[in-house]
Amino acid sequence: MGSKKQITYENSNVIEVGFGTAFKRGNWLTKLSAIIFGLGNILNKQFVRGLLYLSLELAYLYYMITFGVTALKDLITLGTVAQIEVFNEEKQIYEYIVGDNSMLCLLYGVLTVVITLAIIYCMTGSVKSAYDTQRRKELGGSIPNFLDDLNSLKQRNLHKAMLFTPVLGVISFTIIPLIFMILIAFTNYDKSHQPPGNLFDWVGFANFKALFAEGSMLSNTFWPILGWTITWAIFATFSCYILGMILAIVINREGTRFKGFWRFLFVLSIAIPQFVSLLTMRTIFNTNGPVNSLLRTLGVIGIRESIPFLTHPTLAKITIICINIWIGVPYTLLTTTGILQNIPKDLYEAAKVDGANVFVTFFKITLPYMLFITTPNLITSFVGNINNFNVIYLLSGGGPDSLEYYAAGKTDLLITWLYRLTITEKDYNIGSVIGIITFILLATVSLITYRRSKSYKDEEAFQ
């Protein structure tokens, strides 16, 4: 709060300070600006700036009086009157009497809290602006007018002008929905509590306890799916990375002819939309698909038999990983080809002079350089595979289903299980819990892995 930085205004030097220092050192006019926004600016003839602050405060007070106080109250209760159905004897029909909507109560409450935090930020700006004007007068400097404020947006405050719209968009379309979805995890918003017909209420950490309770169906579903999700992410990430890198090295070697043709051949699959490739693969490996038909024709399996590529739990997982290799290797090939072509040739020549063979060269030069450059991409791929909804949903649909699991199949990832919980089962509270746990898992793994990598610790290692 009390951090300082030197800013020069024309012929005088003024120190820009934090809110705490400004309020503590400011005169009565500066302190009063925390209650009446813009007062210090208005009385010092900075009318436009002061009126802008004051109009924001008045708009907030009007909002709170007409709607905000009720929204905060409803945020605490999440509604008290449910919608009811009554029979109108005069019209001989059933009519609905509108009640509270818990979902809207939660949404409007979150919106009101965010608006309140924004107005607190404006309050700090009002005090700092008043203190800035106070210091200018004490030092005999000139007080900027509205035109000076506009000109500052093109120079000193350019970053504020450029970031205002993006920040507003992030708050409106990312932060507020994210807070809303997180709070659902602490309610009983499920298929039995669907507003407006039924209200839902706060339940604290009951959903988290239900998910981790030993012996419960939710717990017996969560841990196997978490284990398969991590296993899938590891295999899907490193199989594509290693095989793609090997393929790039083979094509990039000096003895390989028609390099462009081979790259084009493997990269051609990228031109086909991924969902088309996945649905095609699903058809090919179906019970009566081309692969099983060919195996029957060759006599490998009986006429009435079929290999359950996508319906047997273990075989379905292996099939999904193999198909993902076909989908993912071309992307790694493109990435690693560019990196391989930028490794200094003199490193290989020096290693060759020293008598290093192909394997030593790979593990001492190529692989360290590749890992140094691609570690952030590996982390991104790992995170993407944990949330890889398309591959699982389009190939196996999360199946085969199991009575041992709660609304999940043997190949479901956390993300596809979340989809089932919310879209099919309407258990939004448990889905929100799964989303929170997934975020914590990904954030922890990503940050720890990146901070331990050479890409973070030694940025100039290969420069």
C-alpha positions in Angstrom: 0.0 0.0 0.0 2.8 2.4 0.7 5.0 1.6 -2.2 6.4 4.6 -4.0 7.6 5.5 -7.5 9.0 8.8 -8.8 6.9 10.6 -11.4 7.8 14.0 -12.9 5.2 16.5 -13.7 6.4 19.5 -15.7 8.5 21.7 -13.3 7.7 19.8 -10.0 8.3 16.4 -8.6 5.4 14.6 -7.0 5.6 11.2 -5.3 2.8 8.8 -6.3 1.9 6.7 -3.2 -0.4 3.9 -2.2 -3.9 4.4 -0.7 -2.7 3.9 2.9 0.0 6.5 2.7 -2.3 8.9 0.9 -5.0 8.6 3.4 -2.6 8.9 6.4 -0.7 11.9 5.1 -3.6 13.6 3.3 -5.4 16.6 4.7 -9.1 16.7 5.7 -10.1 17.2 2.1 -8.2 14.1 1.0 -9.6 12.0 3.8 -13.2 13.2 3.0 -12.7 12.1 -0.6 -13.0 8.5 0.7 -16.6 9.3 1.7 -17.6 11.7 -1.0 -15.7 10.6 -4.1 -14.0 13.3 -6.1 -14.5 16.0 -3.5 -10.8 16.9 -3.4 -10.7 17.2 -7.2 -13.9 19.2 -7.4 -12.8 21.8 -4.8 -9.5 22.1 -6.6 -11.3 22.9 -9.9 -10.7 19.5 -11.5 -14.4 19.3 -12.2 -14.5 16.6 -14.8 -12.3 14.1 -12.9 -14.1 14.8 -9.7 -17.6 14.5 -11.2 -16.6 11.2 -12.8 -15.7 9.8 -9.4 -18.8 11.3 -7.8 -21.1 9.9 -10.5 -19.7 6.4 -10.0 -20.4 6.7 -6.3 -24.0 8.0 -6.9 -24.6 5.2 -9.4 -23.4 2.6 -6.9 -25.6 4.0 -4.1 -28.6 4.0 -6.5 -27.9 0.5 -7.5 -27.5 -0.7 -3.9 -30.8 1.0 -2.8 -32.9 -0.3 -5.6 -31.4 -3.7 -6.1 -28.0 -4.4 -4.4 -29.0 -4.7 -0.8 -31.7 -7.3 -1.8 -29.2 -9.1 -3.9 -26.7 -9.4 -1.0 -29.5 -10.6 1.3 -30.6 -13.2 -1.3 -26.9 -14.3 -1.7 -27.0 -15.3 2.0 -30.3 -17.1 1.9 -30.4 -18.2 -1.8 -34.1 -17.6 -1.8 -36.8 -18.3 0.7 -40.0 -18.7 -1.4 -40.2 -21.5 -4.0 -42.4 -21.4 -7.0 -45.7 -23.1 -6.4 -48.5 -24.5 -8.5 -52.1 -23.6 -7.6 -55.4 -24.4 -9.2 -57.4 -21.5 -10.5 -61.1 -22.5 -10.0 -62.4 -19.7 -12.1 -60.3 -20.5 -15.1 -60.2 -24.3 -14.3 -56.4 -24.4 -14.9 -53.2 -24.7 -12.9 -51.2 -21.6 -12.6 -47.7 -20.9 -11.2 -47.0 -18.4 -8.5 -43.5 -17.1 -9.2 -41.1 -17.4 -6.3 -37.4 -16.9 -5.8 -34.8 -18.4 -8.2 -31.7 -19.6 -6.2 -29.5 -19.6 -9.4 -30.3 -15.9 -10.0 -29.9 -15.1 -6.3 -26.4 -16.5 -6.5 -25.5 -14.8 -9.8 -26.9 -11.4 -8.8 -25.2 -11.7 -5.4 -21.8 -12.4 -6.9 -22.3 -9.5 -9.4 -23.1 -7.2 -6.5 -20.0 -8.3 -4.6 -17.8 -7.7 -7.6 -19.4 -4.2 -8.2 -18.7 -3.4 -4.5 -15.1 -4.4 -4.8 -14.8 -2.2 -8.0 -16.3 0.8 -6.1 -13.8 0.2 -3.3 -11.1 0.4 -5.9 -12.6 3.7 -7.2 -12.6 5.0 -3.6 -8.9 4.3 -3.3 -8.4 6.1 -6.6 -10.4 9.1 -5.4 -8.2 9.4 -2.3 -5.0 9.0 -4.2 -6.1 11.5 -6.8 -7.0 14.1 -4.1 -3.7 13.5 -2.4 -1.9 14.0 -5.7 -3.6 17.3 -6.2 -2.8 18.3 -2.6 0.9 17.6 -3.1 0.9 19.5 -6.4 -0.5 22.6 -4.6 2.0 22.3 -1.8 4.9 22.1 -4.2 3.7 24.9 -6.3 3.2 22.7 -9.3 0.4 23.0 -11.9 -2.8 21.1 -11.5 -3.7 19.1 -14.6 -7.1 19.8 -16.2 -9.3 17.4 -18.2 -7.4 17.9 -21.4 -4.2 17.0 -19.5 -5.8 13.9 -18.3 -6.8 12.9 -21.8 -3.3 13.6 -23.1 -1.8 11.4 -20.3 -3.8 8.5 -21.7 -1.7 8.7 -24.8 1.6 8.8 -22.9 2.1 8.1 -19.2 -1.3 6.3 -18.7 -1.4 4.6 -22.1 -1.4 1.2 -20.5 -4.6 2.1 -18.5 -6.4 3.2 -21.7 -5.3 0.0 -23.6 -6.1 -2.4 -20.8 -9.4 -1.0 -19.6 -11.6 -2.9 -22.2 -9.7 -6.2 -22.0 -9.8 -6.1 -18.1 -13.5 -5.3 -18.1 -14.1 -8.2 -20.5 -12.1 -10.6 -18.4 -14.0 -9.6 -15.2 -17.4 -9.8 -16.9 -16.9 -13.0 -18.9 -14.3 -15.0 -17.0 -14.0 -14.0 -13.3 -17.7 -13.5 -12.5 -18.7 -16.8 -14.1 -15.7 -18.6 -12.5 -16.7 -17.3 -9.0 -20.3 -18.3 -9.7 -19.3 -21.9 -10.7 -17.0 -22.3 -7.7 -19.7 -21.2 -5.3 -22.0 -23.9 -6.7 -19.7 -26.5 -5.2 -20.8 -25.3 -1.8 -24.5 -25.7 -2.5 -26.9 -28.6 -3.0 -27.7 -27.6 -6.6 -28.5 -31.0 -8.1 -31.3 -32.8 -9.9 -33.5 -32.7 -6.7 -33.0 -28.9 -6.3 -33.8 -27.4 -9.7 -34.9 -23.7 -9.5 -37.3 -22.1 -9.8 -39.5 -25.1 -8.9 -37.1 -26.0 -6.0 -34.6 -23.9 -4.2 -31.1 -24.9 -3.4 -29.1 -23.9 -0.3 -25.6 -23.6 1.1 -24.2 -26.9 2.4 -20.6 -25.9 3.1 -18.0 -28.6 2.4 -20.6 -31.4 2.3 -20.0 -32.1 -1.4 -16.3 -32.4 -0.9 -16.8 -34.8 2.1 -19.2 -36.9 -0.1 -16.6 -37.1 -2.8 -13.8 -38.2 -0.5 -15.9 -40.3 1.9 -14.4 -43.8 2.1 -16.6 -46.4 0.7 -19.1 -44.1 -1.0 -20.0 -44.5 -4.7 -18.7 -41.0 -5.5 -15.4 -41.9 -3.9 -15.2 -45.3 -5.7 -15.8 -43.4 -8.9 -13.5 -40.4 -8.4 -10.3 -42.2 -7.5 -10.2 -44.7 -10.5 -11.2 -41.9 -12.9 -8.4 -39.7 -11.4 -5.9 -42.5 -11.8 -6.9 -43.1 -15.5 -6.9 -39.4 -16.2 -3.3 -39.0 -15.0 -2.3 -42.2 -16.8 -3.9 -41.1 -20.0 -2.3 -37.6 -19.8 1.2 -39.1 -19.3 0.9 -41.6 -22.1 -0.9 -39.3 -24.5 1.7 -36.5 -23.9 4.9 -38.4 -24.0 4.0 -41.0 -26.7 3.2 -38.2 -29.1 6.2 -36.2 -28.1 8.8 -39.0 -28.3 7.5 -40.6 -31.5 7.0 -37.2 -33.1 10.6 -36.2 -32.2 12.0 -39.5 -33.5 10.1 -39.1 -36.7 11.3 -35.5 -37.1 14.9 -36.6 -36.5 14.6 -39.4 -39.1 13.2 -37.1 -41.7 15.6 -34.3 -40.9 18.8 -36.5 -41.2 21.1 -35.9 -44.0 20.6 -39.3 -45.7 16.8 -39.0 -46.0 15.6 -38.1 -49.4 12.4 -36.2 -50.3 12.1 -34.6 -46.9 9.3 -32.3 -48.0 7.2 -35.2 -49.3 7.5 -37.1 -46.0 6.6 -34.1 -43.9 3.7 -33.4 -46.2 2.5 -37.0 -45.9 2.5 -37.0 -42.1 1.2 -33.5 -41.7 -1.7 -34.1 -44.1 -3.8 -35.5 -41.3 -3.8 -32.1 -39.6 -5.8 -30.7 -42.6 -8.7 -33.1 -41.7 -10.8 -31.8 -38.8 -10.0 -33.8 -35.6 -13.6 -34.8 -35.0 -13.9 -36.3 -38.5 -10.7 -38.4 -37.9 -12.0 -39.5 -34.5 -15.4 -40.5 -35.7 -13.8 -42.3 -38.7 -11.6 -44.2 -36.3 -14.6 -45.1 -34.1 -16.3 -46.6 -37.1 -13.2 -48.5 -38.2 -12.7 -50.1 -34.8 -16.4 -50.7 -34.2 -17.7 -54.2 -33.5 -18.8 -54.6 -37.1 -16.2 -52.2 -38.5 -13.6 -52.7 -41.2 -11.0 -54.0 -38.8 -13.1 -56.8 -37.3 -14.5 -57.6 -40.8 -11.0 -58.0 -42.1 -9.9 -60.2 -39.2 -12.9 -62.4 -39.8 -12.1 -62.7 -43.5 -8.5 -63.6 -42.7 -9.6 -66.2 -40.2 -7.9 -64.6 -37.3 -11.2 -64.5 -35.4 -14.4 -66.5 -35.8 -17.2 -65.5 -38.1 -19.4 -64.5 -35.2 -16.6 -63.1 -33.1 -15.3 -59.6 -32.8 -12.5 -57.8 -30.9 -14.0 -55.3 -28.5 -11.6 -52.5 -29.3 -13.8 -49.8 -27.7 -16.1 -51.8 -25.4 -13.6 -53.7 -23.3 -12.3 -51.5 -20.4 -8.6 -52.3 -20.8 -8.5 -52.7 -24.6 -10.5 -49.5 -25.1 -7.9 -47.5 -23.1 -5.1 -49.0 -25.2 -7.0 -48.3 -28.4 -7.7 -44.7 -27.4 -4.0 -44.1 -26.7 -2.9 -45.6 -30.0 -5.4 -43.5 -32.0 -4.4 -40.4 -30.1 -0.8 -41.1 -31.3 -2.0 -41.0 -34.9 -3.8 -37.7 -34.2 -1.0 -36.0 -32.1 2.3 -37.0 -33.7 2.0 -34.7 -36.8 1.7 -31.6 -34.4 4.9 -32.7 -32.6 6.6 -33.4 -36.0 6.0 -29.8 -37.0 7.2 -28.3 -33.8 10.3 -30.4 -33.4 11.3 -30.0 -37.1 11.7 -26.3 -36.7 13.7 -26.7 -33.5 16.0 -29.4 -35.0 16.8 -27.1 -37.9 17.9 -24.4 -35.5 20.3 -26.5 -33.4 23.9 -25.2 -34.2 25.6 -27.6 -36.6 29.0 -27.0 -35.0 27.8 -28.8 -31.9 27.3 -32.0 -33.9 30.6 -31.5 -35.7 32.5 -31.1 -32.4 30.8 -34.2 -31.0 31.7 -36.1 -34.1 35.3 -35.1 -33.9 35.3 -36.2 -30.2 34.1 -39.6 -31.3 30.5 -39.4 -30.0 28.2 -41.9 -31.7 24.5 -41.3 -32.6 23.1 -42.2 -29.2 25.6 -40.0 -27.3 24.8 -37.1 -29.7 21.1 -37.6 -29.2 21.2 -37.7 -25.3 23.9 -35.0 -24.9 22.9 -32.5 -27.6 19.5 -33.1 -29.3 17.4 -34.2 -26.3 18.6 -31.5 -23.8 18.1 -28.8 -26.5 14.6 -30.1 -27.3 13.5 -30.3 -23.7 14.9 -26.8 -23.0 12.8 -25.3 -25.8 9.7 -27.5 -25.5 9.2 -27.8 -21.8 6.5 -25.1 -21.7 4.8 -26.8 -24.7 5.0 -30.2 -22.9 3.3 -28.7 -19.8 0.6 -27.2 -22.1 0.1 -30.6 -23.8 -0.2 -32.4 -20.5 -2.8 -29.9 -19.3 -4.6 -30.2 -22.6 -4.7 -34.0 -22.4 -6.1 -34.0 -18.9 -8.9 -31.9 -20.3 -9.0 -33.7 -23.7 -12.7 -34.0 -24.0 -12.9 -34.7 -27.8 -10.8 -37.9 -28.0 -12.6 -39.7 -25.2 -16.1 -38.5 -26.0 -16.0 -39.1 -29.7 -14.2 -42.5 -29.6 -15.7 -44.3 -26.6 -18.2 -41.8 -25.1 -16.5 -42.6 -21.8 -17.8 -46.2 -22.0 -18.1 -49.0 -21.3 -20.5 -47.9 -18.6 -20.2 -49.6 -15.2 -22.6 -50.1 -12.3 -19.6 -49.7 -10.0 -19.3 -46.0 -11.0 -21.7 -43.1 -10.4 -22.8 -41.8 -13.8 -19.4 -42.7 -15.4 -17.7 -45.2 -17.6 -14.4 -47.0 -17.5 -12.7 -44.7 -20.0 -14.2 -41.4 -18.6 -11.7 -38.7 -17.7 -12.5 -36.1 -15.1 -13.6 -33.7 -17.8 -16.0 -36.2 -19.5 -17.3 -37.3 -16.1 -18.0 -33.6 -15.3 -19.9 -33.4 -18.5 -22.1 -36.3 -17.6 -22.7 -35.0 -14.1 -23.9 -31.6 -15.3 -25.6 -32.3 -18.7 -27.0 -35.8 -18.0 -27.4 -36.1 -14.3 -27.9 -32.4 -13.4 -25.6 -32.7 -10.4 -24.1 -29.3 -10.8 -22.7 -29.2 -7.3 -20.6 -32.4 -7.7 -19.6 -31.2 -11.2 -18.3 -27.9 -9.7 -16.3 -29.9 -7.1 -14.7 -31.9 -9.9 -13.9 -28.7 -11.8 -12.2 -27.2 -8.7 -10.2 -30.3 -8.0 -9.1 -30.5 -11.7 -8.0 -26.9 -11.6 -6.0 -27.4 -8.4 -4.3 -30.5 -9.8 -3.4 -28.8 -13.1 -2.2 -25.6 -11.5 0.0 -27.4 -9.0 1.6 -29.8 -11.5 2.1 -27.0 -14.1 3.7 -24.5 -11.7 6.0 -27.1 -9.9 7.1 -28.7 -13.2 7.8 -25.4 -14.9 9.7 -23.9 -11.9 11.9 -26.9 -11.8 12.7 -26.9 -15.5 15.8 -25.4 -17.1 13.6 -23.3 -19.2 12.8 -21.3 -16.1 16.0 -21.7 -14.1 18.5 -21.0 -16.9 17.0 -19.0 -19.7 20.3 -18.3 -21.5 21.6 -21.8 -21.5 21.4 -22.3 -25.2 21.9 -18.7 -26.3 
